[in-house]
Structures are given as structure tokens and as C-alpha cells.
Amino acid sequence: MRLFAALLPPPAAVEGLAAALEPLQFLPGARQLRWTAPAGWHYTLAFLGEVPDDVRPALDERLARAAHRHAPCELRTAGGGRFGDRALWTGAEGDLRALSRLADTVRAAARKAGAPGDEQHGFRPHLTLARTSKGVPVDLRPFAAALTDHRGTWWRADTLSLVSSALPRSGVPGEQPVYTAVGTWPLGGPDGEGAAGASGASGASGASGSSGASGAGDARPPGHKAPGTAG
């Protein structure tokens, strides 16, 4: 089974991001892009690849432990960027140090469980919005620029999800992978509060120059500290 560990934004955050993308549909090349389905939006913490069935019990156990060690964190979608001419994404703003520590713990847990995993260097939280098709070039720079000032709805990331990814097999243009959560664990354990990972440090990841400047969509949850600039 092809698996990855991720944080899944709640409906309110998904709806806000979907609304922010509506103006992008009028940019040149928008109809040639393969836009990801909102129901599948996620922040990948660790891509595990094809995981043998006999590894799953150990993987589930270690991911549960990893989740228990980290407190929930406050996040929101922010800014935009691109991976060359291949993919368009939005970044994240909020408790990014805590998020990075969680990603490190999840990757270590997967390795110890025997999951193949990836060997990414550094962690850049991003949510993929669209991809280009082979042989159909689209200039993604205007799309990324249009998202520069995007600041989404704050949400509390309190659940670690293990997600299966079934790749399209029909060959139908625009067909999306099918994502299914096959395991979930509350961050901080049953009560949702953990000892590790709690941090007042905040920041931004995604578009260059993103900051905590107030604006549309900047309403913060009670007790939330304003994010600072990207580190």
C-alpha cells in the first residue's frame, strides 16, 4: 500500500483556500493545469512509499507514539510558490518549528518501523494546488504571484493521519489520485495535549517575504500569538 503521513486541514480552512483560488481560474493556462481536489488537500510530513502489510502494525504503533509526543499546533495556509514548472503550492504560517519537529519525529518513527520512506533534506511545509501535464507547459509564475498575499483561516492541527494514495490507472486526463485515511492519532495523546512540540515560536513558510501582517483572513484563535517572519 502506498502511504504517507500528513496533517489534513479542516473544512473551514479548505473552503477558505478554495475561495482564494477562484480568481486564479481566469489566468492564462489555468484550464491546462491539473488542479488537485480540495477533498485531498494535505500537508505531507513523510512520504513512505509502498509499505508492506507486515510492516503496518509496527508503523501504526510508532506513529501513535510520535503523535503522543507532540502538542497540537496552530496553522494556516499562506502565500504561494512553485516547484519549477511542475507544481503550484501554498505554504504554511504558524507554529512551524513545532511542525518541523513533528515531521522529524514522524520520519524517524517510520524508519524504525521499517517503512521505506523518502530521504528529503529539510522540511518545507506545502500544500500542492496544481500540477502541469507532460508536454503541456504552463507558466506558473503568475499563479504563484497571485497567492503572495494569501492568508487563510487559522486552524488547530491536532491529528496525525496515515493516508493511502491510489494512483490513477484509467488514463483519463485530469483523473486524481484517491486518498484515504487508514489511521489517525491525536497529537498529544487522548487529551490532545503533549509535552513535546509545544512552542511559542511562529513563522511563515511558502511565498517569499510572507509575514504576520494583519489582513483578510487574519482572525486568530483565542490565545494565539501572531506569527513572525519566515526564519
C-alpha positions as YAML, in Angstrom:
chain: A
units: angstrom
residues:
- id: 1
  name: MET
  ca: [0.00, 0.00, 0.00]
- id: 2
  name: ARG
  ca: [1.36, 3.43, -0.97]
- id: 3
  name: LEU
  ca: [1.29, 5.58, 2.17]
- id: 4
  name: PHE
  ca: [2.21, 8.99, 3.53]
- id: 5
  name: ALA
  ca: [1.82, 10.70, 6.90]
- id: 6
  name: ALA
  ca: [0.14, 14.09, 6.86]
- id: 7
  name: LEU
  ca: [-1.88, 16.81, 8.51]
- id: 8
  name: LEU
  ca: [-5.31, 17.36, 6.94]
- id: 9
  name: PRO
  ca: [-6.84, 20.86, 7.09]
- id: 10
  name: PRO
  ca: [-10.42, 21.06, 8.38]
- id: 11
  name: PRO
  ca: [-13.41, 22.06, 6.21]
- id: 12
  name: ALA
  ca: [-13.28, 25.76, 7.14]
- id: 13
  name: ALA
  ca: [-9.64, 26.03, 6.04]
- id: 14
  name: VAL
  ca: [-10.36, 24.08, 2.86]
- id: 15
  name: GLU
  ca: [-13.30, 26.32, 1.98]
- id: 16
  name: GLY
  ca: [-11.24, 29.46, 2.54]
- id: 17
  name: LEU
  ca: [-8.42, 28.23, 0.34]
- id: 18
  name: ALA
  ca: [-10.83, 27.14, -2.38]
- id: 19
  name: ALA
  ca: [-12.31, 30.64, -2.41]
- id: 20
  name: ALA
  ca: [-8.83, 32.15, -2.69]
- id: 21
  name: LEU
  ca: [-8.13, 30.03, -5.76]
- id: 22
  name: GLU
  ca: [-11.22, 31.13, -7.69]
- id: 23
  name: PRO
  ca: [-9.56, 34.23, -9.25]
- id: 24
  name: LEU
  ca: [-6.67, 32.06, -10.46]
- id: 25
  name: GLN
  ca: [-9.03, 30.18, -12.75]
- id: 26
  name: PHE
  ca: [-9.03, 33.21, -15.07]
- id: 27
  name: LEU
  ca: [-5.26, 33.34, -15.52]
- id: 28
  name: PRO
  ca: [-3.75, 32.16, -18.83]
- id: 29
  name: GLY
  ca: [-3.15, 28.43, -18.76]
- id: 30
  name: ALA
  ca: [-5.45, 27.71, -15.82]
- id: 31
  name: ARG
  ca: [-7.52, 25.23, -17.82]
- id: 32
  name: GLN
  ca: [-4.41, 23.30, -18.79]
- id: 33
  name: LEU
  ca: [-3.40, 22.69, -15.18]
- id: 34
  name: ARG
  ca: [-4.37, 19.58, -13.23]
- id: 35
  name: TRP
  ca: [-5.87, 21.15, -10.11]
- id: 36
  name: THR
  ca: [-5.84, 18.99, -7.01]
- id: 37
  name: ALA
  ca: [-9.19, 18.16, -5.42]
- id: 38
  name: PRO
  ca: [-9.92, 20.08, -2.20]
- id: 39
  name: ALA
  ca: [-11.02, 16.84, -0.53]
- id: 40
  name: GLY
  ca: [-7.46, 15.58, -0.91]
- id: 41
  name: TRP
  ca: [-5.56, 18.66, 0.29]
- id: 42
  name: HIS
  ca: [-2.90, 17.87, 2.87]
- id: 43
  name: TYR
  ca: [0.48, 18.82, 4.30]
- id: 44
  name: THR
  ca: [2.79, 15.83, 3.90]
- id: 45
  name: LEU
  ca: [5.02, 15.12, 6.89]
- id: 46
  name: ALA
  ca: [6.62, 11.97, 5.48]
- id: 47
  name: PHE
  ca: [6.16, 10.09, 2.23]
- id: 48
  name: LEU
  ca: [6.56, 6.39, 2.94]
- id: 49
  name: GLY
  ca: [6.05, 4.83, -0.48]
- id: 50
  name: GLU
  ca: [4.95, 1.22, -0.82]
- id: 51
  name: VAL
  ca: [4.67, -0.18, 2.70]
- id: 52
  name: PRO
  ca: [4.43, -3.99, 3.09]
- id: 53
  name: ASP
  ca: [1.42, -5.25, 5.02]
- id: 54
  name: ASP
  ca: [3.62, -6.89, 7.64]
- id: 55
  name: VAL
  ca: [5.17, -3.51, 8.48]
- id: 56
  name: ARG
  ca: [1.86, -1.80, 9.22]
- id: 57
  name: PRO
  ca: [1.44, -2.94, 12.86]
- id: 58
  name: ALA
  ca: [4.86, -1.59, 13.85]
- id: 59
  name: LEU
  ca: [4.31, 1.54, 11.79]
- id: 60
  name: ASP
  ca: [0.95, 2.25, 13.41]
- id: 61
  name: GLU
  ca: [2.41, 1.73, 16.89]
- id: 62
  name: ARG
  ca: [5.35, 4.05, 16.30]
- id: 63
  name: LEU
  ca: [3.21, 6.74, 14.68]
- id: 64
  name: ALA
  ca: [0.88, 6.64, 17.68]
- id: 65
  name: ARG
  ca: [3.88, 7.23, 19.94]
- id: 66
  name: ALA
  ca: [5.13, 10.02, 17.71]
- id: 67
  name: ALA
  ca: [1.76, 11.78, 17.82]
- id: 68
  name: HIS
  ca: [1.60, 11.45, 21.61]
- id: 69
  name: ARG
  ca: [4.91, 13.30, 21.97]
- id: 70
  name: HIS
  ca: [3.76, 16.47, 20.22]
- id: 71
  name: ALA
  ca: [1.16, 19.05, 21.14]
- id: 72
  name: PRO
  ca: [-1.35, 20.38, 18.61]
- id: 73
  name: CYS
  ca: [-0.23, 23.48, 16.72]
- id: 74
  name: GLU
  ca: [-1.92, 26.43, 15.05]
- id: 75
  name: LEU
  ca: [-1.51, 26.75, 11.29]
- id: 76
  name: ARG
  ca: [-2.97, 28.46, 8.26]
- id: 77
  name: THR
  ca: [-2.31, 28.37, 4.53]
- id: 78
  name: ALA
  ca: [-0.14, 31.27, 3.43]
- id: 79
  name: GLY
  ca: [1.46, 32.61, 0.27]
- id: 80
  name: GLY
  ca: [2.27, 30.62, -2.80]
- id: 81
  name: GLY
  ca: [5.14, 29.16, -4.75]
- id: 82
  name: ARG
  ca: [6.09, 26.67, -7.41]
- id: 83
  name: PHE
  ca: [8.42, 23.76, -7.96]
- id: 84
  name: GLY
  ca: [9.90, 24.91, -11.26]
- id: 85
  name: ASP
  ca: [7.33, 24.40, -13.99]
- id: 86
  name: ARG
  ca: [5.92, 21.24, -12.37]
- id: 87
  name: ALA
  ca: [3.70, 22.19, -9.44]
- id: 88
  name: LEU
  ca: [1.96, 25.12, -7.76]
- id: 89
  name: TRP
  ca: [1.60, 25.18, -3.98]
- id: 90
  name: THR
  ca: [0.63, 27.25, -0.97]
- id: 91
  name: GLY
  ca: [2.80, 27.33, 2.12]
- id: 92
  name: ALA
  ca: [2.02, 27.42, 5.82]
- id: 93
  name: GLU
  ca: [2.19, 30.00, 8.57]
- id: 94
  name: GLY
  ca: [2.07, 29.50, 12.32]
- id: 95
  name: ASP
  ca: [3.90, 27.13, 14.67]
- id: 96
  name: LEU
  ca: [6.39, 26.00, 12.05]
- id: 97
  name: ARG
  ca: [9.12, 24.95, 14.46]
- id: 98
  name: ALA
  ca: [6.70, 22.62, 16.19]
- id: 99
  name: LEU
  ca: [5.54, 21.38, 12.80]
- id: 100
  name: SER
  ca: [9.11, 20.69, 11.69]
- id: 101
  name: ARG
  ca: [9.83, 18.76, 14.88]
- id: 102
  name: LEU
  ca: [6.71, 16.69, 14.34]
- id: 103
  name: ALA
  ca: [7.81, 15.89, 10.79]
- id: 104
  name: ASP
  ca: [11.25, 14.82, 12.05]
- id: 105
  name: THR
  ca: [9.70, 12.56, 14.68]
- id: 106
  name: VAL
  ca: [7.29, 11.00, 12.19]
- id: 107
  name: ARG
  ca: [10.08, 10.25, 9.72]
- id: 108
  name: ALA
  ca: [12.23, 8.71, 12.43]
- id: 109
  name: ALA
  ca: [9.28, 6.60, 13.60]
- id: 110
  name: ALA
  ca: [8.66, 5.34, 10.07]
- id: 111
  name: ARG
  ca: [12.30, 4.37, 9.60]
- id: 112
  name: LYS
  ca: [12.37, 2.47, 12.90]
- id: 113
  name: ALA
  ca: [9.20, 0.63, 11.87]
- id: 114
  name: GLY
  ca: [10.83, -0.49, 8.63]
- id: 115
  name: ALA
  ca: [8.84, 1.71, 6.24]
- id: 116
  name: PRO
  ca: [10.90, 2.67, 3.17]
- id: 117
  name: GLY
  ca: [10.26, 6.40, 3.39]
- id: 118
  name: ASP
  ca: [11.92, 9.20, 1.48]
- id: 119
  name: GLU
  ca: [15.24, 10.89, 2.01]
- id: 120
  name: GLN
  ca: [14.19, 14.50, 1.75]
- id: 121
  name: HIS
  ca: [16.71, 17.03, 3.02]
- id: 122
  name: GLY
  ca: [14.97, 19.69, 5.04]
- id: 123
  name: PHE
  ca: [11.25, 20.11, 5.58]
- id: 124
  name: ARG
  ca: [9.24, 22.67, 3.64]
- id: 125
  name: PRO
  ca: [5.55, 22.54, 4.55]
- id: 126
  name: HIS
  ca: [3.46, 22.99, 1.44]
- id: 127
  name: LEU
  ca: [0.07, 22.01, 0.08]
- id: 128
  name: THR
  ca: [0.05, 21.14, -3.63]
- id: 129
  name: LEU
  ca: [-2.64, 23.01, -5.55]
- id: 130
  name: ALA
  ca: [-2.00, 22.12, -9.18]
- id: 131
  name: ARG
  ca: [0.39, 20.29, -11.47]
- id: 132
  name: THR
  ca: [1.29, 20.72, -15.10]
- id: 133
  name: SER
  ca: [0.83, 17.93, -17.61]
- id: 134
  name: LYS
  ca: [3.71, 16.43, -19.55]
- id: 135
  name: GLY
  ca: [4.05, 18.17, -22.89]
- id: 136
  name: VAL
  ca: [1.64, 20.97, -21.91]
- id: 137
  name: PRO
  ca: [3.81, 23.77, -20.50]
- id: 138
  name: VAL
  ca: [2.18, 26.44, -18.33]
- id: 139
  name: ASP
  ca: [3.96, 29.43, -16.81]
- id: 140
  name: LEU
  ca: [3.26, 29.05, -13.09]
- id: 141
  name: ARG
  ca: [4.83, 32.36, -12.08]
- id: 142
  name: PRO
  ca: [1.61, 34.41, -12.37]
- id: 143
  name: PHE
  ca: [-0.24, 31.82, -10.29]
- id: 144
  name: ALA
  ca: [2.36, 31.89, -7.51]
- id: 145
  name: ALA
  ca: [2.42, 35.70, -7.60]
- id: 146
  name: ALA
  ca: [-1.37, 35.83, -7.27]
- id: 147
  name: LEU
  ca: [-1.08, 33.92, -3.98]
- id: 148
  name: THR
  ca: [1.59, 36.15, -2.45]
- id: 149
  name: ASP
  ca: [-0.83, 37.92, -0.10]
- id: 150
  name: HIS
  ca: [-2.98, 34.89, 0.63]
- id: 151
  name: ARG
  ca: [-3.57, 34.24, 4.32]
- id: 152
  name: GLY
  ca: [-6.03, 31.50, 5.13]
- id: 153
  name: THR
  ca: [-8.18, 30.63, 8.12]
- id: 154
  name: TRP
  ca: [-6.33, 29.63, 11.28]
- id: 155
  name: TRP
  ca: [-6.86, 26.01, 12.26]
- id: 156
  name: ARG
  ca: [-5.69, 23.74, 15.03]
- id: 157
  name: ALA
  ca: [-3.68, 20.80, 13.70]
- id: 158
  name: ASP
  ca: [-4.45, 18.16, 16.30]
- id: 159
  name: THR
  ca: [-4.46, 14.87, 14.38]
- id: 160
  name: LEU
  ca: [-1.73, 12.89, 12.64]
- id: 161
  name: SER
  ca: [-3.11, 10.94, 9.69]
- id: 162
  name: LEU
  ca: [-1.71, 7.98, 7.78]
- id: 163
  name: VAL
  ca: [-3.08, 8.21, 4.25]
- id: 164
  name: SER
  ca: [-3.12, 5.71, 1.40]
- id: 165
  name: SER
  ca: [-2.61, 7.01, -2.13]
- id: 166
  name: ALA
  ca: [-4.11, 5.09, -5.05]
- id: 167
  name: LEU
  ca: [-2.68, 6.45, -8.29]
- id: 168
  name: PRO
  ca: [-4.91, 6.88, -11.38]
- id: 169
  name: ARG
  ca: [-4.91, 3.85, -13.66]
- id: 170
  name: SER
  ca: [-7.61, 4.64, -16.21]
- id: 171
  name: GLY
  ca: [-5.54, 7.07, -18.26]
- id: 172
  name: VAL
  ca: [-8.40, 9.58, -18.26]
- id: 173
  name: PRO
  ca: [-6.94, 13.13, -18.45]
- id: 174
  name: GLY
  ca: [-7.27, 15.02, -15.18]
- id: 175
  name: GLU
  ca: [-8.02, 11.96, -13.06]
- id: 176
  name: GLN
  ca: [-6.86, 12.48, -9.48]
- id: 177
  name: PRO
  ca: [-5.21, 10.08, -7.03]
- id: 178
  name: VAL
  ca: [-7.60, 8.69, -4.43]
- id: 179
  name: TYR
  ca: [-6.55, 9.49, -0.87]
- id: 180
  name: THR
  ca: [-7.95, 7.50, 2.06]
- id: 181
  name: ALA
  ca: [-7.06, 7.95, 5.73]
- id: 182
  name: VAL
  ca: [-6.18, 4.49, 7.04]
- id: 183
  name: GLY
  ca: [-5.04, 5.60, 10.50]
- id: 184
  name: THR
  ca: [-5.40, 8.67, 12.73]
- id: 185
  name: TRP
  ca: [-3.83, 9.58, 16.07]
- id: 186
  name: PRO
  ca: [-4.49, 12.67, 18.22]
- id: 187
  name: LEU
  ca: [-1.48, 14.87, 18.81]
- id: 188
  name: GLY
  ca: [-0.63, 14.84, 22.50]
- id: 189
  name: GLY
  ca: [-2.47, 11.57, 23.09]
- id: 190
  name: PRO
  ca: [-6.10, 11.08, 24.15]
- id: 191
  name: ASP
  ca: [-6.37, 14.52, 25.76]
- id: 192
  name: GLY
  ca: [-4.82, 16.30, 22.79]
- id: 193
  name: GLU
  ca: [-2.01, 17.89, 24.81]
- id: 194
  name: GLY
  ca: [1.60, 16.76, 24.54]
- id: 195
  name: ALA
  ca: [4.79, 17.63, 26.36]
- id: 196
  name: ALA
  ca: [7.00, 17.91, 23.31]
- id: 197
  name: GLY
  ca: [6.43, 20.16, 20.34]
- id: 198
  name: ALA
  ca: [4.66, 22.94, 22.27]
- id: 199
  name: SER
  ca: [6.32, 26.18, 21.29]
- id: 200
  name: GLY
  ca: [5.59, 29.86, 21.15]
- id: 201
  name: ALA
  ca: [7.86, 30.18, 18.13]
- id: 202
  name: SER
  ca: [5.99, 31.00, 14.98]
- id: 203
  name: GLY
  ca: [6.87, 31.76, 11.41]
- id: 204
  name: ALA
  ca: [5.89, 31.52, 7.80]
- id: 205
  name: SER
  ca: [6.74, 29.13, 5.03]
- id: 206
  name: GLY
  ca: [5.77, 29.34, 1.40]
- id: 207
  name: ALA
  ca: [5.88, 32.57, -0.50]
- id: 208
  name: SER
  ca: [8.96, 34.71, -0.29]
- id: 209
  name: GLY
  ca: [8.57, 37.53, 2.18]
- id: 210
  name: SER
  ca: [5.42, 36.20, 3.87]
- id: 211
  name: SER
  ca: [4.84, 37.64, 7.31]
- id: 212
  name: GLY
  ca: [2.33, 38.02, 10.08]
- id: 213
  name: ALA
  ca: [0.89, 41.24, 8.75]
- id: 214
  name: SER
  ca: [-2.79, 41.50, 9.51]
- id: 215
  name: GLY
  ca: [-5.31, 41.40, 6.72]
- id: 216
  name: ALA
  ca: [-8.17, 39.38, 5.32]
- id: 217
  name: GLY
  ca: [-8.45, 36.01, 6.95]
- id: 218
  name: ASP
  ca: [-6.16, 37.10, 9.85]
- id: 219
  name: ALA
  ca: [-8.60, 36.35, 12.67]
- id: 220
  name: ARG
  ca: [-6.70, 34.27, 15.21]
- id: 221
  name: PRO
  ca: [-7.95, 31.68, 17.67]
- id: 222
  name: PRO
  ca: [-8.05, 32.73, 21.34]
- id: 223
  name: GLY
  ca: [-4.58, 32.84, 22.85]
- id: 224
  name: HIS
  ca: [-2.77, 32.53, 19.52]
- id: 225
  name: LYS
  ca: [0.43, 34.51, 19.12]
- id: 226
  name: ALA
  ca: [0.94, 36.47, 15.93]
- id: 227
  name: PRO
  ca: [3.34, 34.73, 13.56]
- id: 228
  name: GLY
  ca: [6.65, 36.39, 12.82]
- id: 229
  name: THR
  ca: [8.60, 36.48, 9.63]
- id: 230
  name: ALA
  ca: [9.98, 33.40, 8.00]
- id: 231
  name: GLY
  ca: [13.19, 32.10, 9.51]
...
